[in-house]
Amino acid sequence: MTEPYVPATFPPMRRPRREQFDPARHPWLHCTSRCVRKAFLCGGKDGRFDHRRQWVEDRLRLLAGAFAVEVASYAVMSNHFHVVMRMLPGSVGAWSADDVVRRWWTAYPPSSLPDGTPVLPSAAVIQARAQDAAWVAIRRTRLGELQWFMKTLKEGLSRRANREDEVTGTFWQARFHSVVLLDQAALVACMAYVDLNPIRAKMADRPERSAHTSVRQRIRARQRERLRDVRPGLEARGPREGGAGEAPSARDADAGAWVAPLARCVAGGRACSVDDYLTLVDRTGRWLRAGKRGAIPPELAPILARLDLRVEDWIATMAGWRQFIGVAVGHHAGRVLDAAARGLARVRHTCALFVRGRDDAAA
């Protein structure tokens, strides 16, 4: 007897990224991308490709000034990179046509120097291109889109690395992964997790020595601000604008860094101060460097309490690997709402920080 035909079943097709989240609702994302076959094409024990980590950092900084994007945290490793960011598509409408042309040609320059530095054409050429309204409209939209930002970031690096190696072919593995950060606790935790990557991988022993990370940028900006505050004659300039009793260095200490100021790194909660964030990263890094044998720093508890996080869960997350992956990360209430918006029963994630929390227990 012939068995009845059973049609083959296939896993559901992935939804386009533009349908997975609304930038206006969940703007902050954790994006990662790896080199092909996880090869150490941006560094390694022999140090042959270590200079490419600077390439990634330089290009990320360049594109952050061209696209409608804010970068909260990043870390460039030997075979992958992390970036915590949000796109601001609503801001592109305020740019003039000339601005759009300059920004697009910064990302895709008609000509460039051997090191990849873009060479913009003359103002007359820019103005002539700006007269093409259709061309400008297309580029204006692309400058506010996540997929175009990541494509532009990776494509330029691929071409440059292949030229150096005198080869052709794929440099990056697949496209990229993105995870929605649903609330302030998830955003701050993911930023710290990314900044601590070199320490976790034993590539550095403290945050200020973690090359090619955003925390190093913030620490250097903090140090410059402190030197500025103690410079002779500062009192003669009078106080800067700000709230009463607010120390200037505590308010805008990271304003000199090219990454987004911590005051703007907000996801529905209260912004983390520069001092609190650097304390979180520094004390957690010291604990990681001690090889999980040191006592848990007491300074963590009050800062984490303001984020409704437990110290034990924080330590487990920062010491682990592949924590901020999945669909969305955040407290239970935010995940329920996000799942409902997607038409799902739940959203999966692997972050220990939001598994044993009080809100999960209540559910």
PAROVEX-394620 format. One record per residue (C-alpha): residue number from 1; residue in three letters; z, y, x. Coordinates in pm, 1 decimal. Each point is the difference from the previous one (the first is absolute). Example, Ala and Ser with C-alpha at 12.3 -4.5 7.8 and 13.67 -1.06 7.14 Angstrom:
! residues 2
{n:1	res:ALA	w:780.0	v:-450.0	u:1230.0}
{n:2	res:SER	w:-66.0	v:344.0	u:137.0}
//
This chain:
! residues 363
{n:1	res:MET	w:0.0	v:0.0	u:0.0}
{n:2	res:THR	w:-101.5	v:333.7	u:138.6}
{n:3	res:GLU	w:290.8	v:235.3	u:58.3}
{n:4	res:PRO	w:-18.9	v:328.6	u:-188.0}
{n:5	res:TYR	w:-127.2	v:293.3	u:194.6}
{n:6	res:VAL	w:274.5	v:237.0	u:110.1}
{n:7	res:PRO	w:-125.3	v:337.4	u:121.4}
{n:8	res:ALA	w:122.6	v:108.0	u:339.1}
{n:9	res:THR	w:273.0	v:259.0	u:2.8}
{n:10	res:PHE	w:5.5	v:279.8	u:249.4}
{n:11	res:PRO	w:275.1	v:244.0	u:91.0}
{n:12	res:PRO	w:-29.1	v:336.1	u:-174.4}
{n:13	res:MET	w:-208.8	v:255.7	u:179.1}
{n:14	res:ARG	w:188.6	v:273.4	u:178.7}
{n:15	res:ARG	w:5.3	v:330.6	u:-179.6}
{n:16	res:PRO	w:-155.6	v:293.8	u:182.4}
{n:17	res:ARG	w:260.4	v:201.2	u:186.8}
{n:18	res:ARG	w:-77.4	v:308.1	u:-206.1}
{n:19	res:GLU	w:119.1	v:-199.1	u:-305.7}
{n:20	res:GLN	w:316.1	v:-132.4	u:164.8}
{n:21	res:PHE	w:188.0	v:328.9	u:6.5}
{n:22	res:ASP	w:-23.7	v:357.8	u:-114.3}
{n:23	res:PRO	w:46.1	v:246.2	u:290.3}
{n:24	res:ALA	w:173.4	v:239.1	u:-238.3}
{n:25	res:ARG	w:258.3	v:-263.3	u:-99.0}
{n:26	res:HIS	w:54.7	v:-196.3	u:320.8}
{n:27	res:PRO	w:-125.1	v:214.5	u:285.7}
{n:28	res:TRP	w:171.6	v:-160.9	u:297.6}
{n:29	res:LEU	w:-156.3	v:-313.2	u:148.3}
{n:30	res:HIS	w:67.2	v:-229.5	u:293.4}
{n:31	res:CYS	w:-338.2	v:-86.3	u:152.8}
{n:32	res:THR	w:-59.9	v:-247.7	u:280.7}
{n:33	res:SER	w:-300.5	v:-136.1	u:184.0}
{n:34	res:ARG	w:-32.5	v:-263.6	u:273.8}
{n:35	res:CYS	w:-247.8	v:-63.9	u:276.1}
{n:36	res:VAL	w:-237.8	v:-288.6	u:-61.0}
{n:37	res:ARG	w:161.4	v:-343.1	u:44.9}
{n:38	res:LYS	w:326.7	v:185.7	u:75.6}
{n:39	res:ALA	w:-128.1	v:48.2	u:354.6}
{n:40	res:PHE	w:179.7	v:251.6	u:222.0}
{n:41	res:LEU	w:-291.1	v:241.9	u:16.9}
{n:42	res:CYS	w:224.2	v:309.6	u:11.7}
{n:43	res:GLY	w:242.5	v:-116.2	u:267.5}
{n:44	res:GLY	w:174.4	v:-310.6	u:123.7}
{n:45	res:LYS	w:191.0	v:-135.9	u:294.8}
{n:46	res:ASP	w:-273.9	v:80.0	u:250.0}
{n:47	res:GLY	w:-21.6	v:360.4	u:-119.2}
{n:48	res:ARG	w:-379.1	v:-4.3	u:10.3}
{n:49	res:PHE	w:-41.8	v:158.4	u:-342.4}
{n:50	res:ASP	w:319.3	v:204.8	u:-25.6}
{n:51	res:HIS	w:-197.7	v:324.8	u:7.6}
{n:52	res:ARG	w:-152.6	v:-88.2	u:-337.7}
{n:53	res:ARG	w:334.5	v:52.4	u:-168.4}
{n:54	res:GLN	w:-36.8	v:366.3	u:91.2}
{n:55	res:TRP	w:-349.7	v:-7.7	u:-148.7}
{n:56	res:VAL	w:142.5	v:-116.8	u:-333.1}
{n:57	res:GLU	w:272.3	v:264.5	u:3.1}
{n:58	res:ASP	w:-241.5	v:279.3	u:93.3}
{n:59	res:ARG	w:-248.8	v:-95.5	u:-270.1}
{n:60	res:LEU	w:273.5	v:-30.1	u:-261.5}
{n:61	res:ARG	w:114.4	v:351.0	u:87.3}
{n:62	res:LEU	w:-357.0	v:131.7	u:-9.9}
{n:63	res:LEU	w:-72.4	v:-147.2	u:-343.4}
{n:64	res:ALA	w:336.0	v:113.1	u:-137.4}
{n:65	res:GLY	w:-127.5	v:353.4	u:50.0}
{n:66	res:ALA	w:-337.1	v:-73.0	u:-160.1}
{n:67	res:PHE	w:84.6	v:-209.6	u:-306.3}
{n:68	res:ALA	w:227.4	v:89.0	u:-291.1}
{n:69	res:VAL	w:278.8	v:-221.3	u:130.3}
{n:70	res:GLU	w:359.6	v:14.9	u:116.9}
{n:71	res:VAL	w:124.6	v:-248.0	u:260.3}
{n:72	res:ALA	w:372.1	v:-72.3	u:-21.9}
{n:73	res:SER	w:27.9	v:-273.1	u:262.7}
{n:74	res:TYR	w:-218.6	v:-205.0	u:231.6}
{n:75	res:ALA	w:20.4	v:-248.5	u:285.8}
{n:76	res:VAL	w:-286.2	v:-123.9	u:215.9}
{n:77	res:MET	w:60.6	v:-347.5	u:138.4}
{n:78	res:SER	w:-203.2	v:-221.0	u:231.8}
{n:79	res:ASN	w:-196.6	v:-179.2	u:-272.4}
{n:80	res:HIS	w:64.8	v:199.0	u:-318.4}
{n:81	res:PHE	w:119.8	v:330.6	u:-134.9}
{n:82	res:HIS	w:219.4	v:123.8	u:-284.9}
{n:83	res:VAL	w:-25.4	v:329.2	u:-185.1}
{n:84	res:VAL	w:212.3	v:128.2	u:-289.0}
{n:85	res:MET	w:-205.0	v:261.5	u:-179.4}
{n:86	res:ARG	w:-110.2	v:153.0	u:-325.0}
{n:87	res:MET	w:-329.6	v:144.1	u:-107.1}
{n:88	res:LEU	w:-8.6	v:340.8	u:-170.5}
{n:89	res:PRO	w:-329.2	v:-5.2	u:-192.3}
{n:90	res:GLY	w:106.5	v:295.4	u:-211.5}
{n:91	res:SER	w:-5.0	v:233.7	u:299.4}
{n:92	res:VAL	w:-369.2	v:-42.7	u:82.7}
{n:93	res:GLY	w:-102.2	v:225.2	u:-288.6}
{n:94	res:ALA	w:152.6	v:301.5	u:174.2}
{n:95	res:TRP	w:-220.8	v:-39.8	u:308.2}
{n:96	res:SER	w:-305.7	v:219.6	u:38.1}
{n:97	res:ALA	w:-339.9	v:-158.7	u:61.5}
{n:98	res:ASP	w:21.2	v:108.6	u:365.3}
{n:99	res:ASP	w:340.5	v:-168.2	u:29.8}
{n:100	res:VAL	w:-140.7	v:-325.0	u:-137.4}
{n:101	res:VAL	w:-286.1	v:6.0	u:250.3}
{n:102	res:ARG	w:232.2	v:67.8	u:294.6}
{n:103	res:ARG	w:242.4	v:-270.6	u:-105.3}
{n:104	res:TRP	w:-274.4	v:-257.5	u:-55.9}
{n:105	res:TRP	w:-167.1	v:77.6	u:330.4}
{n:106	res:THR	w:339.2	v:-28.9	u:170.0}
{n:107	res:ALA	w:14.8	v:-356.8	u:-128.2}
{n:108	res:TYR	w:-372.5	v:-69.6	u:42.7}
{n:109	res:PRO	w:-118.5	v:250.9	u:260.8}
{n:110	res:PRO	w:-372.6	v:50.5	u:63.9}
{n:111	res:SER	w:89.2	v:-15.7	u:370.3}
{n:112	res:SER	w:312.6	v:-76.0	u:199.7}
{n:113	res:LEU	w:133.3	v:-13.8	u:354.0}
{n:114	res:PRO	w:25.4	v:-333.1	u:188.3}
{n:115	res:ASP	w:366.6	v:-29.3	u:-100.2}
{n:116	res:GLY	w:-87.6	v:33.5	u:-367.6}
{n:117	res:THR	w:101.8	v:364.3	u:-41.9}
{n:118	res:PRO	w:-224.0	v:145.5	u:-274.1}
{n:119	res:VAL	w:-229.1	v:290.7	u:84.6}
{n:120	res:LEU	w:-60.9	v:212.3	u:-306.5}
{n:121	res:PRO	w:-331.1	v:183.6	u:-36.8}
{n:122	res:SER	w:-25.5	v:374.6	u:-32.7}
{n:123	res:ALA	w:128.0	v:193.6	u:-301.0}
{n:124	res:ALA	w:-358.1	v:59.6	u:-113.9}
{n:125	res:VAL	w:-70.7	v:-374.4	u:-9.8}
{n:126	res:ILE	w:322.7	v:-61.7	u:-190.9}
{n:127	res:GLN	w:-83.8	v:268.6	u:-255.1}
{n:128	res:ALA	w:-349.6	v:-140.4	u:-46.1}
{n:129	res:ARG	w:136.1	v:-347.8	u:-74.6}
{n:130	res:ALA	w:259.2	v:150.6	u:-236.5}
{n:131	res:GLN	w:-283.5	v:122.7	u:-221.7}
{n:132	res:ASP	w:-75.7	v:-359.1	u:-100.6}
{n:133	res:ALA	w:236.0	v:-29.6	u:-297.7}
{n:134	res:ALA	w:-68.8	v:-369.8	u:-62.1}
{n:135	res:TRP	w:68.9	v:-93.5	u:363.5}
{n:136	res:VAL	w:321.9	v:202.2	u:-0.5}
{n:137	res:ALA	w:119.6	v:-152.5	u:-329.5}
{n:138	res:ILE	w:-36.9	v:-355.1	u:131.6}
{n:139	res:ARG	w:183.9	v:77.7	u:325.4}
{n:140	res:ARG	w:271.4	v:193.0	u:-179.1}
{n:141	res:THR	w:82.8	v:-308.0	u:-207.8}
{n:142	res:ARG	w:-6.9	v:-233.1	u:298.8}
{n:143	res:LEU	w:241.9	v:220.3	u:195.4}
{n:144	res:GLY	w:262.6	v:-73.3	u:-263.8}
{n:145	res:GLU	w:-46.9	v:-377.9	u:-19.5}
{n:146	res:LEU	w:211.7	v:-262.1	u:175.1}
{n:147	res:GLN	w:-283.6	v:-242.1	u:65.7}
{n:148	res:TRP	w:-206.0	v:267.4	u:171.6}
{n:149	res:PHE	w:293.1	v:110.2	u:213.9}
{n:150	res:MET	w:66.4	v:-353.3	u:124.4}
{n:151	res:LYS	w:-370.1	v:-72.0	u:45.4}
{n:152	res:THR	w:-46.6	v:313.6	u:207.9}
{n:153	res:LEU	w:310.6	v:-71.3	u:206.4}
{n:154	res:LYS	w:-100.1	v:-355.6	u:86.2}
{n:155	res:GLU	w:-375.9	v:42.9	u:32.4}
{n:156	res:GLY	w:19.2	v:260.2	u:275.7}
{n:157	res:LEU	w:247.5	v:-210.6	u:196.0}
{n:158	res:SER	w:-213.3	v:-311.9	u:-37.2}
{n:159	res:ARG	w:-310.3	v:170.0	u:133.6}
{n:160	res:ARG	w:184.9	v:152.8	u:294.1}
{n:161	res:ALA	w:167.8	v:-328.8	u:97.5}
{n:162	res:ASN	w:-325.5	v:-193.3	u:-28.6}
{n:163	res:ARG	w:-175.8	v:253.3	u:222.2}
{n:164	res:GLU	w:271.9	v:-37.7	u:260.9}
{n:165	res:ASP	w:-21.7	v:-380.3	u:-11.4}
{n:166	res:GLU	w:-381.4	v:6.5	u:-23.1}
{n:167	res:VAL	w:5.0	v:-231.5	u:-301.2}
{n:168	res:THR	w:-83.6	v:14.4	u:-368.3}
{n:169	res:GLY	w:169.2	v:-144.7	u:-303.2}
{n:170	res:THR	w:321.1	v:25.4	u:-195.7}
{n:171	res:PHE	w:302.5	v:163.3	u:160.7}
{n:172	res:TRP	w:238.1	v:7.3	u:-299.1}
{n:173	res:GLN	w:102.2	v:-295.9	u:-214.8}
{n:174	res:ALA	w:-105.3	v:54.3	u:-362.6}
{n:175	res:ARG	w:42.5	v:348.6	u:-147.8}
{n:176	res:PHE	w:365.9	v:98.2	u:-32.7}
{n:177	res:HIS	w:310.2	v:-80.7	u:-201.1}
{n:178	res:SER	w:185.0	v:255.8	u:-210.7}
{n:179	res:VAL	w:337.1	v:-24.6	u:-173.8}
{n:180	res:VAL	w:133.8	v:253.9	u:-250.3}
{n:181	res:LEU	w:340.9	v:150.1	u:82.5}
{n:182	res:LEU	w:156.2	v:60.3	u:-338.0}
{n:183	res:ASP	w:304.4	v:215.0	u:74.9}
{n:184	res:GLN	w:182.3	v:202.3	u:263.7}
{n:185	res:ALA	w:195.0	v:-297.4	u:132.5}
{n:186	res:ALA	w:-319.3	v:-200.6	u:53.8}
{n:187	res:LEU	w:-171.1	v:295.6	u:167.6}
{n:188	res:VAL	w:281.3	v:74.6	u:247.5}
{n:189	res:ALA	w:55.4	v:-368.0	u:74.3}
{n:190	res:CYS	w:-368.8	v:-62.5	u:62.6}
{n:191	res:MET	w:-25.4	v:305.6	u:224.7}
{n:192	res:ALA	w:293.7	v:-123.8	u:208.6}
{n:193	res:TYR	w:-137.0	v:-355.2	u:6.0}
{n:194	res:VAL	w:-331.8	v:127.6	u:133.5}
{n:195	res:ASP	w:164.5	v:225.4	u:259.9}
{n:196	res:LEU	w:215.7	v:-289.9	u:125.6}
{n:197	res:ASN	w:-295.6	v:-232.5	u:62.0}
{n:198	res:PRO	w:-12.1	v:51.3	u:379.4}
{n:199	res:ILE	w:374.8	v:-65.9	u:30.1}
{n:200	res:ARG	w:-21.7	v:-308.2	u:-220.0}
{n:201	res:ALA	w:-287.5	v:-126.2	u:216.4}
{n:202	res:LYS	w:196.0	v:84.6	u:320.3}
{n:203	res:MET	w:-266.7	v:247.1	u:110.7}
{n:204	res:ALA	w:260.8	v:277.9	u:19.9}
{n:205	res:ASP	w:378.5	v:19.1	u:19.5}
{n:206	res:ARG	w:59.2	v:318.5	u:-200.4}
{n:207	res:PRO	w:-190.0	v:216.6	u:-249.8}
{n:208	res:GLU	w:-67.5	v:288.5	u:239.0}
{n:209	res:ARG	w:-179.4	v:-245.9	u:229.4}
{n:210	res:SER	w:-204.5	v:-159.3	u:-278.4}
{n:211	res:ALA	w:-347.5	v:118.5	u:91.6}
{n:212	res:HIS	w:-259.0	v:56.7	u:-271.8}
{n:213	res:THR	w:249.2	v:29.6	u:-285.5}
{n:214	res:SER	w:82.4	v:279.3	u:-242.1}
{n:215	res:VAL	w:370.8	v:-9.3	u:83.0}
{n:216	res:ARG	w:-80.7	v:100.6	u:355.8}
{n:217	res:GLN	w:-188.3	v:300.8	u:-138.0}
{n:218	res:ARG	w:298.7	v:96.2	u:-214.0}
{n:219	res:ILE	w:248.3	v:-40.6	u:285.3}
{n:220	res:ARG	w:-206.7	v:221.4	u:227.6}
{n:221	res:ALA	w:-31.6	v:262.9	u:-272.7}
{n:222	res:ARG	w:377.9	v:-17.0	u:-51.5}
{n:223	res:GLN	w:60.9	v:50.4	u:369.5}
{n:224	res:ARG	w:-234.9	v:299.0	u:12.3}
{n:225	res:GLU	w:180.8	v:153.1	u:-296.4}
{n:226	res:ARG	w:337.5	v:-39.2	u:166.9}
{n:227	res:LEU	w:-126.4	v:167.8	u:315.6}
{n:228	res:ARG	w:-135.4	v:280.1	u:-213.4}
{n:229	res:ASP	w:335.0	v:44.9	u:-173.8}
{n:230	res:VAL	w:195.4	v:34.5	u:325.2}
{n:231	res:ARG	w:-253.6	v:227.3	u:169.0}
{n:232	res:PRO	w:154.3	v:332.7	u:108.4}
{n:233	res:GLY	w:-73.0	v:286.1	u:-234.9}
{n:234	res:LEU	w:-33.9	v:-222.9	u:-307.5}
{n:235	res:GLU	w:267.2	v:194.7	u:-183.9}
{n:236	res:ALA	w:-197.7	v:320.7	u:43.3}
{n:237	res:ARG	w:-282.0	v:-139.9	u:-209.9}
{n:238	res:GLY	w:231.4	v:-41.6	u:-296.4}
{n:239	res:PRO	w:34.8	v:-303.5	u:-229.4}
{n:240	res:ARG	w:-304.7	v:-179.9	u:-130.5}
{n:241	res:GLU	w:-73.0	v:-33.7	u:-367.8}
{n:242	res:GLY	w:185.0	v:-278.2	u:-170.1}
{n:243	res:GLY	w:303.7	v:-95.2	u:-199.5}
{n:244	res:ALA	w:336.5	v:148.7	u:79.0}
{n:245	res:GLY	w:192.9	v:-192.4	u:258.9}
{n:246	res:GLU	w:-295.9	v:-224.4	u:84.6}
{n:247	res:ALA	w:-52.1	v:-57.7	u:370.2}
{n:248	res:PRO	w:-361.2	v:73.2	u:99.9}
{n:249	res:SER	w:-25.5	v:-309.9	u:218.0}
{n:250	res:ALA	w:123.0	v:-219.2	u:-284.1}
{n:251	res:ARG	w:-253.2	v:140.0	u:-245.6}
{n:252	res:ASP	w:-332.9	v:11.5	u:183.6}
{n:253	res:ALA	w:68.2	v:-192.3	u:319.5}
{n:254	res:ASP	w:-310.3	v:-217.5	u:-41.3}
{n:255	res:ALA	w:-233.6	v:281.4	u:-107.8}
{n:256	res:GLY	w:-154.4	v:1.3	u:347.6}
{n:257	res:ALA	w:-123.7	v:-357.5	u:-34.3}
{n:258	res:TRP	w:-345.1	v:-66.2	u:-146.4}
{n:259	res:VAL	w:135.7	v:-264.1	u:-239.0}
{n:260	res:ALA	w:123.7	v:109.7	u:-343.0}
{n:261	res:PRO	w:342.3	v:170.0	u:11.8}
{n:262	res:LEU	w:277.4	v:-215.0	u:-141.7}
{n:263	res:ALA	w:57.4	v:266.7	u:-263.5}
{n:264	res:ARG	w:-338.7	v:-103.0	u:-148.2}
{n:265	res:CYS	w:61.9	v:-373.5	u:30.1}
{n:266	res:VAL	w:133.4	v:-34.9	u:-352.9}
{n:267	res:ALA	w:-64.5	v:-273.3	u:-255.9}
{n:268	res:GLY	w:200.0	v:99.2	u:-304.1}
{n:269	res:GLY	w:328.2	v:55.2	u:181.9}
{n:270	res:ARG	w:173.2	v:234.1	u:239.6}
{n:271	res:ALA	w:-165.9	v:54.3	u:336.5}
{n:272	res:CYS	w:170.2	v:-155.0	u:301.4}
{n:273	res:SER	w:108.0	v:259.9	u:254.6}
{n:274	res:VAL	w:-130.0	v:-11.2	u:354.8}
{n:275	res:ASP	w:343.6	v:-76.3	u:140.9}
{n:276	res:ASP	w:64.2	v:-280.0	u:-249.9}
{n:277	res:TYR	w:-339.2	v:-161.2	u:60.9}
{n:278	res:LEU	w:26.2	v:14.1	u:377.9}
{n:279	res:THR	w:353.6	v:-138.4	u:-22.3}
{n:280	res:LEU	w:-125.9	v:-289.3	u:-214.0}
{n:281	res:VAL	w:-274.8	v:-85.4	u:245.8}
{n:282	res:ASP	w:211.5	v:50.2	u:311.5}
{n:283	res:ARG	w:303.7	v:-200.1	u:-112.4}
{n:284	res:THR	w:-211.9	v:-278.4	u:-146.1}
{n:285	res:GLY	w:-205.6	v:-10.1	u:319.4}
{n:286	res:ARG	w:316.0	v:-31.3	u:209.4}
{n:287	res:TRP	w:111.6	v:-290.3	u:-216.4}
{n:288	res:LEU	w:-337.7	v:-171.7	u:36.9}
{n:289	res:ARG	w:4.7	v:54.2	u:376.1}
{n:290	res:ALA	w:340.9	v:-170.3	u:18.6}
{n:291	res:GLY	w:-167.9	v:-318.5	u:-118.6}
{n:292	res:LYS	w:176.7	v:-17.7	u:-338.2}
{n:293	res:ARG	w:335.2	v:-47.2	u:177.3}
{n:294	res:GLY	w:129.7	v:354.8	u:-17.2}
{n:295	res:ALA	w:222.4	v:139.7	u:-271.2}
{n:296	res:ILE	w:-176.7	v:167.7	u:-290.2}
{n:297	res:PRO	w:7.4	v:376.9	u:63.0}
{n:298	res:PRO	w:237.6	v:170.5	u:-245.9}
{n:299	res:GLU	w:-230.4	v:305.5	u:-24.6}
{n:300	res:LEU	w:-247.6	v:-198.9	u:-209.7}
{n:301	res:ALA	w:220.0	v:-52.8	u:-306.1}
{n:302	res:PRO	w:20.4	v:359.1	u:-137.6}
{n:303	res:ILE	w:-371.8	v:64.8	u:53.0}
{n:304	res:LEU	w:-103.1	v:-326.0	u:-164.2}
{n:305	res:ALA	w:243.2	v:56.3	u:-286.7}
{n:306	res:ARG	w:-193.4	v:312.9	u:-95.5}
{n:307	res:LEU	w:-309.4	v:-220.7	u:-27.2}
{n:308	res:ASP	w:188.1	v:-263.4	u:-201.2}
{n:309	res:LEU	w:-50.4	v:-257.3	u:274.9}
{n:310	res:ARG	w:240.0	v:-249.3	u:154.0}
{n:311	res:VAL	w:56.5	v:-7.8	u:374.4}
{n:312	res:GLU	w:-33.8	v:-379.9	u:15.0}
{n:313	res:ASP	w:-338.8	v:9.1	u:-172.6}
{n:314	res:TRP	w:-113.6	v:285.8	u:223.8}
{n:315	res:ILE	w:84.1	v:-194.7	u:315.0}
{n:316	res:ALA	w:-171.5	v:-315.4	u:-129.4}
{n:317	res:THR	w:-314.2	v:198.7	u:-80.2}
{n:318	res:MET	w:-19.1	v:193.1	u:326.7}
{n:319	res:ALA	w:53.2	v:-316.9	u:204.4}
{n:320	res:GLY	w:-263.0	v:-198.6	u:-191.3}
{n:321	res:TRP	w:-376.2	v:-20.6	u:22.1}
{n:322	res:ARG	w:-266.8	v:53.2	u:-267.3}
{n:323	res:GLN	w:247.3	v:169.6	u:-233.1}
{n:324	res:PHE	w:-204.9	v:271.4	u:-168.5}
{n:325	res:ILE	w:-286.4	v:-206.7	u:-131.1}
{n:326	res:GLY	w:-97.5	v:-99.0	u:-350.8}
{n:327	res:VAL	w:-105.7	v:214.9	u:-293.6}
{n:328	res:ALA	w:279.1	v:256.0	u:-29.1}
{n:329	res:VAL	w:344.6	v:49.5	u:153.1}
{n:330	res:GLY	w:299.4	v:177.1	u:-150.6}
{n:331	res:HIS	w:303.7	v:-36.3	u:-221.9}
{n:332	res:HIS	w:-16.9	v:-238.5	u:-293.3}
{n:333	res:ALA	w:-43.7	v:267.8	u:-267.0}
{n:334	res:GLY	w:-302.8	v:144.0	u:176.5}
{n:335	res:ARG	w:-154.5	v:-343.1	u:46.4}
{n:336	res:VAL	w:37.2	v:-75.9	u:-371.8}
{n:337	res:LEU	w:-179.9	v:320.7	u:-92.9}
{n:338	res:ASP	w:-270.5	v:-60.8	u:258.5}
{n:339	res:ALA	w:-56.5	v:-354.7	u:-123.4}
{n:340	res:ALA	w:-32.9	v:124.1	u:-358.2}
{n:341	res:ALA	w:-255.6	v:260.7	u:107.1}
{n:342	res:ARG	w:-203.7	v:-274.9	u:168.6}
{n:343	res:GLY	w:30.2	v:-236.6	u:-294.6}
{n:344	res:LEU	w:197.6	v:-252.3	u:206.4}
{n:345	res:ALA	w:326.6	v:-183.2	u:-56.2}
{n:346	res:ARG	w:123.7	v:111.7	u:342.0}
{n:347	res:VAL	w:-120.5	v:134.8	u:331.8}
{n:348	res:ARG	w:60.6	v:-209.0	u:307.8}
{n:349	res:HIS	w:137.9	v:118.5	u:330.9}
{n:350	res:THR	w:178.7	v:-150.6	u:299.5}
{n:351	res:CYS	w:246.0	v:277.0	u:84.3}
{n:352	res:ALA	w:359.3	v:-125.4	u:37.8}
{n:353	res:LEU	w:127.0	v:351.0	u:-66.5}
{n:354	res:PHE	w:-85.2	v:-22.7	u:-370.6}
{n:355	res:VAL	w:74.5	v:-365.2	u:-71.0}
{n:356	res:ARG	w:379.1	v:-12.9	u:-6.8}
{n:357	res:GLY	w:62.8	v:355.4	u:-117.3}
{n:358	res:ARG	w:227.9	v:90.2	u:-290.0}
{n:359	res:ASP	w:-294.8	v:84.3	u:-221.6}
{n:360	res:ASP	w:-150.6	v:-347.2	u:47.0}
{n:361	res:ALA	w:333.1	v:-160.4	u:-77.3}
{n:362	res:ALA	w:24.7	v:202.6	u:-317.5}
{n:363	res:ALA	w:-341.2	v:-124.2	u:-107.2}
//
